[in-house]
Amino acid sequence: PPAHSRNDWVGPPDKYSNLRPVIFYVPKDESPLERRLREMRQETQAWNQQFWAKQNVTFQQEKEEFIYSRLKAKGLEIRDETGQKATLNAEEMADFYKDFLSKNFRKHMHYNRDWYKRNFTITFLMGQVALVRALRWLRWKKKNV
């Protein structure tokens, strides 16, 4: 982002996690509370990025292995006679999705629990920052009246 920017900047989706990274604006007069909020948001973004990158790579690998094993069991090749990648029908893929979700249920449950905790903390900090800013504005208003 340009040096004069006063906003957060959102980048293009990451090729592994599909999440859009954010470059957070850091004001020159950032208070300790505002810094704590920004750092919590940055930490949560990095944690989220790491989880989804790993999860998506695992998903793709297991999906390819599943398709290959099903095609092999049918006596088919990965590519058809035209060179196109062979696919499975929706019912066969539903078996994979169901198994993948079942196998990763605990991991997703822990992720969701931690995600809610982090977002509650971020929301609480945002409320505190908003309150401090409002009180600062009211004091400034009172002083200048």
C-alpha positions as CSV (number, residue, x, y, z in Angstrom):
1,P,0.0,0.0,0.0
2,P,1.1,3.6,-0.5
3,A,2.8,5.3,2.4
4,H,0.0,7.8,2.8
5,S,-2.8,5.2,3.0
6,R,-4.9,5.2,6.1
7,N,-6.8,2.0,5.5
8,D,-6.2,-1.8,5.7
9,W,-5.3,-3.3,2.3
10,V,-6.7,-6.7,1.1
11,G,-4.7,-8.8,-1.2
12,P,-5.6,-11.4,-3.7
13,P,-6.5,-14.9,-2.5
14,D,-3.7,-17.1,-1.4
15,K,-3.3,-20.1,-3.7
16,Y,-3.3,-22.7,-0.9
17,S,-5.7,-21.3,1.7
18,N,-8.0,-19.2,-0.7
19,L,-8.0,-16.5,2.0
20,R,-7.3,-12.9,1.1
21,P,-4.4,-11.6,3.2
22,V,-4.8,-8.2,4.9
23,I,-2.1,-5.6,5.4
24,F,-3.2,-3.7,8.5
25,Y,-2.9,0.1,8.7
26,V,-0.7,1.1,11.6
27,P,-1.4,4.7,12.7
28,K,1.5,6.8,14.0
29,D,-0.4,7.6,17.2
30,E,-1.6,4.0,17.8
31,S,-2.4,3.4,21.4
32,P,-1.4,0.3,23.3
33,L,-5.0,-0.9,23.2
34,E,-5.2,-0.3,19.4
35,R,-1.9,-2.1,18.9
36,R,-3.2,-5.1,21.0
37,L,-6.3,-5.2,18.7
38,R,-4.2,-5.0,15.5
39,E,-1.8,-7.7,16.7
40,M,-4.6,-10.0,17.7
41,R,-6.1,-9.5,14.2
42,Q,-2.8,-10.2,12.6
43,E,-2.2,-13.3,14.7
44,T,-5.6,-14.6,14.0
45,Q,-5.1,-14.0,10.3
46,A,-1.8,-16.0,10.3
47,W,-3.4,-18.8,12.4
48,N,-6.4,-18.9,10.0
49,Q,-4.0,-18.9,6.9
50,Q,-2.0,-21.7,8.3
51,F,-5.0,-23.9,9.1
52,W,-6.7,-23.5,5.8
53,A,-3.6,-23.8,3.7
54,K,-2.8,-27.1,5.4
55,Q,-6.4,-28.3,5.3
56,N,-6.9,-27.5,1.6
57,V,-3.6,-29.2,0.6
58,T,-4.6,-32.3,2.5
59,F,-8.1,-32.2,1.0
60,Q,-6.8,-32.0,-2.6
61,Q,-4.2,-34.8,-2.0
62,E,-6.8,-37.1,-0.5
63,K,-9.3,-36.2,-3.2
64,E,-6.8,-37.1,-6.0
65,E,-6.0,-40.4,-4.2
66,F,-9.6,-41.2,-3.8
67,I,-10.4,-40.5,-7.5
68,Y,-7.3,-42.5,-8.6
69,S,-8.2,-45.5,-6.5
70,R,-11.9,-45.5,-7.7
71,L,-10.8,-45.2,-11.3
72,K,-8.2,-47.9,-10.9
73,A,-10.9,-50.2,-9.3
74,K,-13.1,-49.7,-12.4
75,G,-10.1,-50.5,-14.6
76,L,-10.0,-46.9,-16.0
77,E,-7.0,-44.6,-16.5
78,I,-6.6,-41.1,-15.0
79,R,-7.0,-39.6,-18.4
80,D,-9.6,-40.7,-20.9
81,E,-9.0,-41.3,-24.6
82,T,-9.2,-37.6,-25.5
83,G,-6.6,-36.7,-22.8
84,Q,-9.2,-35.2,-20.5
85,K,-9.0,-36.0,-16.8
86,A,-11.4,-38.7,-15.9
87,T,-14.0,-37.8,-13.2
88,L,-16.3,-39.6,-10.9
89,N,-20.0,-39.0,-10.6
90,A,-21.6,-36.9,-7.8
91,E,-22.6,-39.9,-5.8
92,E,-19.1,-41.3,-5.8
93,M,-17.7,-37.9,-4.8
94,A,-20.3,-37.6,-2.1
95,D,-18.7,-40.7,-0.5
96,F,-15.3,-39.0,-0.4
97,Y,-16.7,-35.7,1.0
98,K,-18.6,-37.6,3.7
99,D,-15.6,-39.6,4.7
100,F,-13.3,-36.6,4.6
101,L,-15.6,-34.6,6.9
102,S,-16.1,-37.5,9.3
103,K,-12.4,-38.1,9.5
104,N,-11.7,-34.4,10.1
105,F,-14.7,-33.7,12.4
106,R,-12.6,-33.2,15.6
107,K,-10.1,-30.9,13.8
108,H,-12.9,-28.7,12.5
109,M,-14.6,-28.7,15.9
110,H,-11.4,-27.5,17.6
111,Y,-10.8,-24.9,14.8
112,N,-14.4,-23.6,15.2
113,R,-14.1,-23.3,19.0
114,D,-10.8,-21.5,18.7
115,W,-12.1,-19.3,15.9
116,Y,-15.1,-18.2,18.0
117,K,-12.8,-17.5,21.0
118,R,-10.5,-15.4,18.8
119,N,-13.4,-13.5,17.2
120,F,-15.0,-12.8,20.6
121,T,-11.7,-11.4,21.8
122,I,-11.3,-9.2,18.7
123,T,-14.9,-8.0,19.0
124,F,-14.4,-7.2,22.7
125,L,-11.2,-5.3,21.9
126,M,-12.9,-3.4,19.1
127,G,-15.6,-2.4,21.5
128,Q,-13.0,-1.1,24.0
129,V,-11.2,0.9,21.2
130,A,-14.5,2.4,20.0
131,L,-15.4,3.4,23.6
132,V,-12.0,5.0,24.2
133,R,-12.3,6.9,20.9
134,A,-15.8,8.1,21.7
135,L,-14.7,9.3,25.1
136,R,-11.7,11.0,23.7
137,W,-14.0,12.7,21.1
138,L,-16.5,13.8,23.8
139,R,-13.6,15.3,25.9
140,W,-12.3,17.1,22.9
141,K,-15.8,18.4,22.1
142,K,-16.3,19.6,25.7
143,K,-12.9,21.2,25.8
144,N,-13.5,23.2,22.6
145,V,-17.0,24.4,23.4
